[in-house]
Amino acid sequence: MIDTMTADNDQASGSPAAASGFDVLSDVLRCIRLTGSMLFLVDAHTPWMSWAPRAQDFQPVVLPCAQHLVSFHVVTQGSCWAGLDGVPPERFETGDVLVVPHGDGYHLASPRSAQPSYGHDEALAFFRTMAAGELPTVIHEGGRGAETTQFICGFLGCDTQPCNPLLDALPSMAHLRTSAGPSDRLRHLIDFALCELRQPSSGGRIVLLRLAELMFVEVIRRYLETMADGQTGWLAGLHDPLVARALARLHHAPDRRWTLDELATQVGTSRTVLAARFAQIVGQPPMQYLTQWRMQLATRLLAHPTRQKVATVADAVGYGSEAAFSRAFKKCTGLSPAAWRLRDGA
């Protein structure tokens, strides 16, 4: 599970977030407990359709400790049609990536009119046995047609409650176009993954789970790099120099007794400008965002094996009293800190 990222190595990059001195994306990925679940390769011959039900149907059988399941698919050879249930599919070419972050049912197929060859129960059984490592890492699908499509399927678990700004910023389906060049880090990860998938070796299962995490992070970085000017949302905030500086400071010191005036001074603007721009891009005021992020940090601390006292957790996320923290936590999550800890099994 991704849990040890730091910002030090990213400060040399040219992004606004890196220039702010703190890697906000790494902080969020660490705190939402991104965990690899499966990574496998599909070798499909026309006609074929590969489909998945809603993530809430199979997440409990493949990764029961996770709150949510995210999937992504990378076309490594050929082309196909792909899309969400009930939505017209899009054409995917070699190198394109499909991301389904919110758990919708979806499918990939070639030709477009291909029909599924398995039902709901068979899909659940497949995911259960694949997640358990009981199936080969290369799956063959389809008929005897001459056209071949190969694609890597990755699945990861993560937290969504009380706050996951990354998922909230992503659309129901993201279609990332192929990117070529020596600096295409995703291509290197794909090559590594294909080698592991086609030539299984000792320790390969843990390597594939970590590759699922790394590939997803690189997909998100590509998505961030290709965002157009004028977009809104948390990821767009990482693109905006002013909002990125504010996010960096809040994430770097969430326990600080922040006020809007102090944050504005830290990022070099007026409170009016900061409040307006932050709300316009991120979708909520800075202090409201800070409260939600503090609660996400608190859930992680409450679940920690050391079982820190609630008062210690309260202080770690910037609350001067246990009572004030407990009120804020219950308002955000609907549960007291103690009840959340019991629910989370800590």
C-alpha positions in Angstrom: 0.0 0.0 0.0 1.3 3.5 -0.9 2.1 5.0 2.4 5.6 6.5 2.4 5.6 9.2 -0.2 7.4 12.4 0.5 7.7 15.7 -1.2 11.4 16.2 -1.1 12.1 14.6 -4.5 9.4 16.6 -6.3 10.4 20.1 -5.4 12.6 20.3 -8.5 9.6 19.9 -10.9 8.0 22.8 -12.6 4.4 22.3 -11.3 2.8 24.9 -9.0 2.3 22.2 -6.3 5.9 21.3 -6.3 7.0 24.9 -6.3 4.9 25.4 -3.2 7.3 23.1 -1.3 4.9 20.3 -0.4 3.6 17.5 -2.5 -0.2 17.6 -1.9 -1.0 14.8 -4.3 1.3 12.4 -2.5 -0.2 13.5 0.9 -3.7 12.7 -0.3 -2.7 9.4 -1.9 -1.0 8.4 1.3 -4.0 9.3 3.5 -6.7 7.6 1.4 -4.9 4.3 1.8 -4.5 3.4 -1.9 -4.1 -0.4 -2.0 -3.5 -2.7 -5.0 -6.1 -5.4 -5.4 -5.6 -7.0 -8.9 -3.5 -6.6 -12.0 -4.0 -8.9 -15.0 -3.7 -8.9 -18.8 -6.6 -9.7 -21.2 -5.8 -11.2 -24.6 -9.0 -10.9 -26.6 -9.9 -12.0 -30.1 -13.0 -10.8 -31.9 -15.8 -10.9 -31.2 -15.5 -10.2 -27.5 -16.9 -8.2 -24.6 -15.3 -7.8 -21.2 -17.5 -6.2 -18.6 -17.7 -5.5 -14.9 -20.7 -4.8 -12.7 -20.8 -1.9 -10.2 -17.8 -2.0 -7.9 -20.0 -2.2 -4.9 -21.1 -5.6 -6.1 -17.6 -7.2 -6.1 -15.5 -5.0 -3.9 -16.6 -6.9 -0.7 -15.4 -10.2 -2.2 -12.0 -8.9 -3.6 -10.9 -6.4 -1.0 -13.3 -6.4 2.0 -11.2 -4.0 4.1 -11.5 -1.2 1.5 -14.3 1.3 1.4 -14.2 1.6 -2.4 -12.8 0.0 -5.5 -11.3 1.9 -8.5 -10.5 0.4 -11.8 -8.3 1.4 -14.8 -7.5 -0.3 -18.1 -4.6 0.3 -20.5 -4.9 -0.8 -24.1 -1.5 -2.3 -25.0 -2.3 -3.7 -28.4 -5.1 -3.2 -30.9 -8.2 -1.1 -30.3 -11.7 -1.5 -28.9 -14.9 0.3 -27.7 -15.3 1.1 -24.1 -17.8 3.0 -21.9 -20.0 3.0 -18.8 -23.3 1.2 -18.6 -26.1 3.2 -20.4 -23.6 5.6 -22.0 -22.5 5.4 -25.7 -19.0 3.8 -25.8 -15.9 5.6 -27.1 -13.1 4.3 -29.3 -9.9 3.4 -27.5 -6.6 2.9 -29.4 -3.3 1.4 -28.3 -1.9 3.4 -25.4 -5.2 4.8 -24.3 -6.3 4.5 -20.7 -9.8 4.0 -19.3 -10.3 5.1 -15.7 -13.6 4.3 -13.8 -13.1 6.0 -10.4 -16.7 6.0 -9.0 -17.6 2.3 -9.3 -19.9 2.4 -12.3 -20.5 -0.7 -14.3 -18.7 -0.6 -17.6 -17.5 -2.7 -20.6 -14.8 -3.0 -23.3 -15.7 -4.7 -26.5 -14.8 -5.4 -30.2 -16.7 -5.0 -32.4 -18.9 -2.4 -30.8 -22.0 -4.7 -31.2 -20.3 -7.7 -29.3 -22.4 -9.3 -26.6 -21.3 -10.5 -23.2 -20.5 -14.2 -22.8 -20.9 -14.4 -19.0 -23.4 -13.3 -16.4 -23.3 -11.4 -13.1 -22.5 -14.4 -10.8 -19.7 -15.5 -13.2 -18.2 -12.0 -13.1 -18.2 -12.1 -9.2 -16.6 -15.5 -9.2 -13.9 -14.4 -11.6 -13.0 -11.4 -9.6 -13.0 -13.4 -6.4 -10.6 -16.0 -7.7 -8.4 -13.5 -9.5 -8.0 -11.4 -6.4 -7.0 -14.5 -4.5 -4.3 -15.2 -7.0 -5.9 -18.5 -8.2 -6.1 -17.6 -11.9 -3.3 -17.1 -14.4 -2.2 -13.5 -14.9 -3.1 -13.6 -18.7 -6.8 -14.2 -19.5 -8.0 -15.2 -23.0 -11.3 -14.0 -24.2 -13.5 -14.0 -27.3 -13.8 -16.0 -30.4 -11.6 -17.0 -33.4 -11.5 -13.6 -35.2 -8.3 -12.3 -36.6 -8.4 -9.0 -34.8 -6.6 -9.0 -31.4 -6.8 -6.6 -28.5 -4.8 -6.7 -25.4 -5.3 -4.6 -22.3 -4.1 -4.5 -18.7 -6.8 -4.4 -16.0 -5.9 -2.8 -12.7 -8.1 -2.6 -9.6 -7.3 -0.7 -6.3 -9.0 -0.1 -3.0 -9.1 3.3 -1.2 -11.0 5.3 1.4 -13.8 7.6 0.4 -15.0 8.7 3.8 -15.1 11.2 5.2 -13.1 12.9 2.4 -11.4 11.9 -0.8 -10.7 15.0 -2.8 -8.9 13.1 -5.6 -11.9 10.9 -6.4 -14.3 13.8 -6.0 -12.3 15.7 -8.7 -12.5 12.9 -11.3 -15.3 12.4 -13.8 -17.4 9.2 -13.9 -15.2 8.0 -16.7 -11.8 9.4 -17.8 -10.4 8.6 -21.3 -6.7 9.4 -21.5 -5.1 9.4 -24.9 -1.8 7.8 -25.7 1.3 9.7 -25.0 4.6 9.0 -26.7 8.2 10.1 -25.9 11.2 9.1 -23.8 9.6 10.9 -20.7 6.5 8.7 -20.8 6.9 7.1 -17.4 3.6 5.2 -17.8 5.0 3.4 -20.8 8.0 2.1 -18.7 5.6 0.8 -16.1 3.4 -0.9 -18.7 6.5 -2.6 -20.1 7.5 -3.8 -16.6 3.9 -5.0 -15.9 3.7 -6.9 -19.3 6.9 -8.7 -18.4 5.7 -9.7 -15.0 2.3 -10.8 -16.4 3.6 -12.8 -19.2 6.6 -14.3 -17.3 5.4 -15.0 -13.8 8.2 -15.3 -11.2 8.7 -15.7 -7.5 7.3 -12.7 -5.7 5.4 -11.7 -8.7 2.0 -11.3 -7.0 3.3 -8.5 -4.6 5.1 -6.9 -7.6 1.8 -6.8 -9.6 -0.1 -5.2 -6.7 2.5 -2.5 -6.3 2.5 -2.0 -10.0 -1.2 -1.5 -9.9 -0.7 1.3 -7.4 2.2 2.9 -9.3 0.4 2.8 -12.7 -2.7 4.4 -11.2 -0.6 7.2 -9.7 1.1 7.8 -13.1 -2.3 7.8 -14.8 -3.5 10.5 -12.4 -0.3 12.5 -13.0 -1.0 12.3 -16.8 -4.6 13.3 -16.2 -3.4 16.3 -14.2 -0.8 17.3 -16.9 -3.4 17.2 -19.6 -6.1 19.3 -17.8 -7.3 22.3 -19.8 -7.2 25.8 -18.4 -10.4 26.9 -16.9 -11.4 23.6 -15.4 -12.5 23.4 -11.8 -12.2 20.9 -9.0 -9.5 19.8 -6.6 -7.0 18.6 -9.2 -7.5 21.9 -11.1 -6.5 23.6 -7.8 -3.1 21.9 -8.0 -2.7 23.6 -11.4 -3.5 27.1 -10.2 -0.4 28.8 -8.6 -2.4 30.6 -5.9 -4.7 27.7 -4.9 -1.8 25.3 -5.1 0.2 27.4 -2.6 -2.8 27.4 -0.2 -3.4 23.7 -0.5 0.3 23.0 0.1 0.3 25.0 3.3 -2.9 23.5 4.6 -1.6 20.0 3.9 1.8 20.6 5.3 0.5 21.9 8.6 -3.1 20.7 9.2 -2.6 21.0 12.9 -1.9 24.7 12.7 -4.6 27.1 14.1 -5.2 28.5 10.6 -7.4 31.5 9.9 -8.2 32.8 6.5 -6.2 36.0 7.1 -3.1 34.0 8.1 -3.4 31.7 5.1 -3.8 34.6 2.7 -0.7 36.2 4.2 1.2 33.0 3.8 0.3 32.7 0.1 0.8 36.4 -0.7 -2.7 37.7 -1.4 -5.7 39.2 0.3 -8.3 37.1 2.2 -11.0 38.2 -0.3 -9.0 37.1 -3.4 -8.0 33.8 -1.8 -11.5 33.0 -0.6 -13.0 33.7 -4.0 -10.4 31.9 -6.1 -10.2 28.9 -3.8 -14.0 28.5 -3.8 -14.3 29.0 -7.5 -11.8 26.3 -8.4 -12.0 23.8 -5.5 -15.7 24.2 -4.9 -15.6 25.1 -1.3 -14.0 27.8 1.0 -10.5 27.1 2.3 -11.5 26.6 6.0 -14.3 24.2 5.1 -11.8 22.2 3.0 -9.4 22.2 5.9 -12.0 20.8 8.3 -12.9 18.0 5.9 -9.2 17.1 5.4 -8.6 17.2 9.1 -11.4 14.6 9.6 -9.8 12.4 6.9 -6.5 12.6 8.7 -8.3 11.8 12.0 -9.9 8.6 10.6 -6.4 7.4 9.7 -5.0 8.2 13.1 -8.0 6.5 14.8 -7.4 3.4 12.8 -3.7 3.3 13.6 -2.5 0.1 15.5 -1.1 2.3 18.3 -4.7 3.2 19.2 -3.9 6.8 20.1 -6.2 8.5 22.5 -8.9 10.7 21.0 -7.3 13.7 22.7 -4.0 13.0 21.0 -5.7 12.7 17.6 -7.6 15.9 18.2 -4.4 17.8 18.9 -2.7 16.2 15.9 -5.4 17.6 13.5 -5.5 21.1 15.1 -8.2 21.0 17.7 -7.5 22.5 21.1 -9.9 20.3 23.0 -11.2 16.8 22.6 -14.8 18.0 22.9 -14.5 20.4 20.0 -12.9 17.8 17.9 -15.5 15.2 18.7 -18.3 17.6 17.8 -16.6 18.4 14.4 -15.9 14.7 13.7 -19.5 13.6 14.4 -20.9 16.5 12.3 -18.7 15.4 9.4 -19.0 11.6 9.7 -22.2 11.0 11.6 -20.2 9.0 14.2 -18.2 9.8 17.3 -14.5 9.1 17.1 -14.9 6.1 19.4 -17.7 4.7 17.3 -15.7 5.2 14.1 -12.8 3.4 15.6 -15.0 0.4 16.4 -16.5 0.4 12.9 -13.1 0.5 11.4 -12.0 -2.5 13.4 -9.2 -0.5 15.2 
